[in-house]
Amino acid sequence: MKKRIMVGEKIRGYDLLLCPGKNLYTGINKFVEEFGDTNSLEEDLINLASGIFASDLAVKREDREHYIRNIEVGVEVVNLHLFERIKKDLEGALYVVSKDNWSIKFIQKKGVPTLAFDWQNKEGATLLFSGGIDSMCAASEFLKENKDLVLVSHNSHANHAVDNCQKKVHDTLEKFYKKAVKHIHIKVYGRNQPKYPFPKDELRENTQRTRSFLFLSLAALVTRRSNFNKILFMAENGQFAIHLPLNSARVGPFSTHTADPEFVALVERIFQLLLSNPDFEIKNPFLYKTKAEVFELLPDKLKKAANVSASCWMISRIPENKHCGYCIPCISRRISLEYNNIFFKEYHTDIFKTDLNKLSDTDDKRRNLIDYLEFISKFRNITDANKHELKYEFPELFNPAIDFDKAVNLYKRVSSQSYEILNKYPKVKKLI
């Protein structure tokens, strides 16, 4: 069943109206606070990106064969001619990032179109800043070179644990490099208001697959307003950017694609056209690095301070805001830390010392570690002679945006580094 959502002032027969300033908090007030009044194109893009994100939250994914959603979003825009030109690429990008079927309809809104969107060429960088290890390492790399840097963060309302981590990482970097670093934090969320309903928490979709389109849209506008030279950085280690599914149960929407190179290429093309900048680039400097290799870039003192960062998507739900210890991001994080001889007591569950035989097959703790072990085993004995067989198991590698040889070598290193750490734990070694 298709869910129809309108982003604008009038509902016009749609199932849900997302009205900016009412039940859709777009973050535009924070943007205006930082940079002054917006033009119509900036406002159109902010409404589009926040409306897509809120629509994603508002349509809960169903079970079994109904897990793929069909979502139609109508969006009122002033610059209709420009947005019509990016419609196909936008629908394609949303499919890649969420594996859902999106139909976007642009509707003419009264206002003055933006005729010029001038760009400057100041040296500097804008970086998506999640507060995780990867963004911490990328920020450190820019600050090592004493480059101007603006960090752009986004998260939903009342997620204080993530807010706190982002602030602590930012403060740690400033203290270490003895340099002020601008950090722009923009909140976007749907909220229930009188006469403007929005689904309650238990009825919302929690995967937030389209969050990265919102994140990139906000950062692209910040890049221009900061007068930087047309480059936006999103830092994601290759394992999670390419993100081959651990097994067949984790394909499609059950695997995150927020930094998928194909998605990034499509969004880059959207911004080039929409923002009148054919030279605009979105770069991932860590695309073919493992998380351990990314973490290795940090100076030793910052490595020891990396416990202020957050990688676990459940951190706000765990007592004392610890990492859960058993989700795939936690497993990858721990391997990367210990590969660099850093050990933090930050996990609610020490999965590497847990007897998995005492857990049921449906327990996520057991399932995640078993799936991870099975996955890395597939890359243990890869050679030049047999590596092309991987394409049949992982059709995701049939992708013009991915360098196949570099991707295979990346996963070989992920496997090798993982075994080096996991073999040190007797309970895990039995499973290996």
C-alpha positions in Angstrom: 0.0 0.0 0.0 1.3 3.4 -0.9 1.6 6.1 1.8 1.0 9.6 0.5 2.6 12.6 2.4 2.5 16.3 1.6 5.3 18.7 2.7 3.7 22.1 2.6 0.8 24.2 3.8 -2.2 22.2 2.4 -2.9 18.5 2.4 -4.6 18.1 -1.0 -5.9 14.5 -0.5 -2.7 13.1 1.0 -2.6 10.8 4.1 -0.4 13.1 6.2 0.5 16.8 6.0 4.0 17.8 7.2 3.8 21.5 7.7 7.2 23.3 8.2 7.1 25.1 11.6 4.2 23.0 12.8 4.7 19.2 12.9 7.9 19.4 10.8 10.8 21.0 12.5 13.2 21.7 9.6 16.1 23.3 11.5 15.9 26.4 9.3 15.9 28.7 12.4 19.3 27.5 13.4 20.6 27.9 9.8 19.3 31.5 9.8 20.9 32.1 13.2 24.2 31.1 11.8 24.1 32.7 8.3 21.2 35.2 8.1 18.1 35.0 5.9 17.7 32.2 3.5 16.8 32.5 -0.2 14.0 30.5 -1.7 16.2 27.8 -3.1 17.9 27.2 0.3 14.4 27.0 1.9 13.1 24.7 -0.8 16.0 22.3 -0.3 15.8 22.3 3.5 12.0 21.6 3.3 12.6 18.8 0.8 15.4 17.1 2.8 13.6 17.4 6.2 10.3 16.4 4.7 11.8 13.2 3.2 13.5 12.4 6.5 10.2 13.0 8.5 8.3 10.9 5.9 10.8 8.1 6.4 10.1 8.2 10.2 6.4 8.5 9.7 5.9 5.3 7.6 6.7 2.2 9.7 8.2 -0.7 7.9 6.0 -3.8 8.0 7.0 -7.4 8.5 8.1 -10.1 6.1 7.1 -9.5 2.5 5.8 -6.0 3.3 9.1 -4.6 4.5 9.7 -2.6 1.3 7.7 0.6 1.5 6.0 2.6 -1.2 6.1 6.3 -0.3 4.8 9.2 -2.3 5.9 12.7 -1.2 4.5 15.9 -2.5 6.7 18.9 -1.9 5.8 22.6 -2.4 8.8 24.5 -3.9 9.3 27.9 -5.3 12.0 26.9 -7.7 9.9 24.3 -9.5 11.9 24.2 -12.8 15.1 23.3 -11.0 13.6 20.6 -8.8 11.9 18.9 -11.7 15.3 18.4 -13.3 16.6 16.5 -10.3 13.5 14.3 -9.7 14.8 11.1 -11.4 18.2 11.2 -9.6 16.5 12.0 -6.3 14.2 9.0 -6.5 17.1 6.9 -7.5 19.2 8.1 -4.6 16.4 7.4 -2.1 16.0 3.9 -3.5 19.7 3.2 -3.1 19.9 4.5 0.4 16.6 3.0 1.7 15.7 0.2 -0.8 12.1 1.6 -0.7 10.1 2.9 -3.6 9.9 6.7 -3.5 7.8 8.9 -5.8 8.5 12.6 -5.4 6.0 15.2 -6.8 7.0 18.9 -6.8 4.2 21.4 -6.6 4.5 25.1 -7.4 4.6 27.4 -4.4 4.3 31.2 -4.5 7.6 33.1 -4.1 10.6 34.6 -5.8 12.9 32.0 -7.5 16.6 32.1 -6.9 18.3 33.2 -10.1 21.9 33.2 -8.9 23.7 30.9 -6.5 27.2 32.2 -6.3 30.1 30.2 -4.9 33.4 31.4 -3.5 36.7 29.6 -3.5 38.0 29.8 0.0 40.3 27.1 1.2 38.6 24.9 3.9 36.5 21.9 4.5 33.0 21.1 5.7 32.7 17.7 7.4 29.7 15.6 8.4 30.2 15.2 12.1 28.4 12.3 13.8 30.5 12.1 16.9 31.8 8.7 15.9 35.4 7.5 15.5 35.4 8.0 11.7 34.3 11.7 11.8 36.7 12.3 14.8 39.6 10.9 12.7 38.7 12.9 9.6 38.4 16.2 11.6 41.8 15.4 13.2 43.4 14.9 9.7 42.2 18.4 8.6 43.3 20.0 11.8 46.8 18.5 11.5 47.1 20.5 8.3 45.8 23.6 10.0 42.9 24.0 7.5 39.7 25.9 8.2 37.1 23.4 9.2 33.3 23.5 9.9 31.7 20.5 11.5 28.0 19.9 10.6 25.9 17.7 12.9 22.4 16.5 12.9 20.3 14.4 15.2 16.7 14.1 16.2 15.0 15.9 19.1 15.9 14.9 22.7 18.7 12.5 21.7 20.9 13.9 24.5 23.4 11.0 24.5 24.4 11.7 20.9 24.4 15.4 21.5 26.8 14.9 24.4 29.2 12.7 22.5 29.4 15.2 19.6 30.1 18.0 22.1 32.8 16.0 23.9 34.6 15.0 20.7 34.5 18.6 19.4 35.9 19.8 22.7 38.6 17.1 22.8 39.7 18.1 19.3 39.8 21.8 20.1 41.8 21.2 23.3 44.3 18.9 21.5 44.9 21.2 18.5 44.5 24.4 20.5 42.3 25.7 17.7 38.7 26.9 17.7 36.6 24.7 15.4 33.1 25.8 14.3 30.4 23.3 15.0 27.0 23.8 13.6 24.4 21.5 15.1 21.0 21.4 13.3 18.1 19.4 14.7 15.3 18.1 12.3 12.4 16.1 13.5 8.7 15.4 13.3 6.5 16.3 16.2 2.9 15.9 17.2 1.1 19.3 17.3 -2.6 20.3 17.8 -4.3 20.0 14.3 -0.9 18.8 12.9 -0.5 15.1 13.9 2.7 13.1 13.7 3.0 9.4 14.6 4.0 8.6 18.2 7.4 7.1 18.9 6.2 3.5 18.9 4.6 3.9 15.5 7.7 5.4 13.8 10.3 3.7 11.7 13.6 3.6 13.5 16.0 2.8 10.7 16.3 6.4 9.5 17.8 5.3 6.1 17.3 8.7 4.4 19.0 10.6 7.2 22.2 10.9 5.1 20.3 12.8 2.4 19.2 15.3 5.0 22.7 15.4 6.5 24.3 16.1 3.1 21.8 18.7 2.1 22.4 20.7 5.3 26.1 20.4 4.9 26.1 21.4 1.2 24.3 24.6 2.1 26.7 25.2 5.0 29.7 24.7 2.6 28.5 27.5 0.3 27.6 29.8 3.1 31.1 29.2 4.6 32.6 30.3 1.2 34.5 27.0 0.9 35.7 25.6 -2.4 33.0 23.3 -3.5 34.0 20.2 -1.5 32.0 18.5 1.2 33.5 15.6 3.1 31.7 12.6 4.6 34.0 10.2 6.5 33.0 6.6 6.6 35.3 3.6 6.7 35.1 1.3 3.7 33.5 -1.6 5.5 30.4 0.5 6.4 30.5 2.7 3.2 30.4 -0.2 0.7 28.6 -2.2 3.4 28.3 -5.7 1.9 25.5 -7.5 3.8 26.7 -10.0 6.4 24.2 -12.5 5.0 21.0 -12.8 2.9 18.9 -11.9 5.9 20.5 -8.5 6.0 20.1 -7.3 2.4 18.2 -4.3 1.2 16.7 -2.1 3.9 18.1 -4.3 6.7 21.6 -3.0 5.9 22.5 0.6 6.1 23.6 2.3 2.9 24.1 5.9 4.2 27.5 6.3 2.5 27.0 3.9 -0.4 29.3 5.2 -3.2 26.4 5.0 -5.7 24.1 7.0 -3.4 26.9 9.6 -2.9 27.5 9.9 -6.7 23.7 10.5 -7.3 23.5 13.1 -4.5 26.6 14.9 -5.8 25.0 15.2 -9.2 21.8 16.5 -7.6 23.7 19.3 -5.8 25.8 20.1 -8.9 22.6 20.9 -10.8 20.4 22.2 -8.0 23.1 24.5 -6.5 24.5 25.7 -9.9 27.9 24.3 -9.3 29.2 21.7 -11.8 32.4 21.3 -9.8 30.8 20.4 -6.4 32.2 17.2 -4.9 31.3 14.9 -2.1 34.4 13.0 -1.0 34.9 10.1 1.4 38.6 10.0 2.2 38.2 6.6 4.0 36.3 4.7 1.3 39.0 2.0 1.0 40.3 2.0 4.6 39.2 -0.4 7.4 38.0 1.1 10.6 41.3 0.0 12.3 43.3 1.9 9.6 41.1 5.0 10.1 41.6 4.9 13.8 45.4 4.5 13.3 45.5 8.0 11.9 44.7 9.6 15.2 47.7 10.9 17.3 48.3 8.6 20.3 46.9 11.1 22.8 43.6 11.3 20.8 43.5 7.6 20.5 43.4 7.3 24.3 40.6 10.0 24.4 38.4 8.3 21.7 36.1 6.9 24.4 34.2 10.2 24.2 33.1 9.2 20.7 30.0 7.1 20.0 29.5 4.3 17.5 26.5 2.4 18.9 23.1 3.3 17.5 21.5 2.1 20.8 23.7 4.3 23.1 20.8 6.5 24.2 18.9 3.4 25.4 21.7 1.7 27.4 22.2 2.4 31.1 24.9 5.1 31.7 24.9 5.6 27.9 27.4 2.8 27.3 27.9 1.0 24.0 25.7 -2.1 23.8 28.8 -4.1 22.9 27.1 -6.6 20.5 25.7 -4.7 17.5 27.8 -4.8 14.4 29.1 -1.2 14.8 30.2 -2.1 18.3 32.0 -5.2 17.2 33.7 -3.3 14.4 34.6 -0.5 16.8 36.1 -2.8 19.4 38.2 -4.6 16.8 39.6 -1.3 15.5 40.5 -0.1 18.9 42.1 -3.3 20.1 44.0 -3.6 16.8 45.6 -0.3 17.8 46.2 -1.5 21.4 43.4 0.7 22.9 41.1 -0.9 25.4 38.0 0.8 26.8 35.6 -0.5 29.4 32.7 1.0 27.5 30.5 -2.0 26.7 27.3 -3.0 28.5 27.8 -6.5 27.2 31.3 -8.0 26.7 30.3 -10.2 23.8 33.9 -11.4 23.2 33.9 -13.1 26.7 30.3 -14.3 26.5 29.5 -18.0 26.2 27.3 -17.9 23.1 26.2 -21.5 23.6 24.1 -20.3 26.5 22.2 -17.9 24.4 19.3 -18.8 22.1 19.6 -18.7 18.3 17.3 -15.7 18.2 19.3 -13.7 20.7 20.9 -10.7 18.9 24.1 -11.1 20.9 24.7 -14.5 19.5 23.3 -13.9 16.1 25.4 -10.7 15.4 28.7 -12.3 16.4 28.0 -15.6 14.5 27.0 -13.6 11.4 30.1 -11.5 11.7 32.3 -14.5 11.9 30.7 -16.2 9.0 31.1 -13.0 6.9 34.8 -12.5 7.6 35.5 -16.2 6.8 34.4 -15.5 3.2 37.4 -13.2 2.7 40.0 -15.3 4.6 41.3 -17.2 1.6 40.6 -14.8 -1.3 43.1 -14.9 -4.1 43.4 -13.2 -7.5 42.2 -16.5 -9.0 39.0 -16.8 -7.1 38.1 -13.2 -6.1 35.7 -12.7 -9.0 33.4 -15.4 -7.5 32.5 -12.9 -4.8 30.4 -11.0 -7.3 28.0 -13.8 -7.4 27.5 -13.8 -3.6 27.7 -10.0 -3.4 26.0 -8.5 -6.4 26.5 -5.1 -4.7 30.1 -5.3 -6.1 28.6 -4.9 -9.6 28.7 -1.1 -9.1 30.4 1.4 -11.3 30.9 3.7 -8.2 33.1 1.0 -6.5 36.6 -0.1 -7.5 36.2 -3.9 -7.3 39.9 -4.7 -6.6 40.2 -2.1 -3.9 37.0 -3.2 -2.3 38.1 -6.9 -2.2 41.5 -6.0 -0.7 39.7 -3.8 1.9 37.5 -6.7 3.0 40.5 -9.1 3.1 42.1 -6.7 5.5 38.9 -6.4 7.6 39.0 -10.2 7.8 42.7 -10.4 8.7 42.5 -7.7 11.3 39.3 -9.1 12.9 40.8 -12.6 13.2 44.0 -11.2 14.8 41.8 -9.7 17.6 39.1 -12.3 17.9 41.6 -15.2 18.2 42.8 -13.7 21.5 39.4 -14.5 23.1 39.0 -18.2 24.0 35.2 -18.3 23.8 35.3 -16.7 20.3 38.2 -18.7 19.1 36.2 -21.9 19.8 33.6 -20.7 17.2 36.3 -19.7 14.7 
